[in-house]
Amino acid sequence: MIQNKFKDIDPILDEWLPKYGLMVFKEYKDYLVRSIEVIDDSGLSYHIWVEQNGNGGNYTVKAHWDLGKKVNRQRVTKSWEKASPIDQLFDTLDMAYSEVNNWIVSNGNTRNWIK
């Protein structure tokens, strides 16, 4: 059996996700992950995910958005990341969501969701 390296943060995610009406994907191609997709009202997709740093209780929260096409021959992407000890993970996830929300607004969109 694969050891769940996210078992310590799952309760934090379970508390945080409903705050923004989000869900977490826990598996991708037979790998354990903690990946959250945020979709704006125009259908653009933004990602927030959590990676464990080594074997300790430190994690990195990352956010990324890719327009999926080039503008003036440049790929349009935005990225954000912040290391976080487990006791600050909830607040770090809030920071990541705030950053994603800024990207949504800068794209001229909003996000509608139901609690």
Protein Blocks (a to p, Z undefined) as FASTA:
>chain_A
ZZdfklmmmmmmmmmmmmnopacdfbeehiacdddddddfkopacddddddehjblbdcd
dddddehiaeehiacdddddddddfklmmmmmmmmmmmmmmmmmmnopacdddZZ
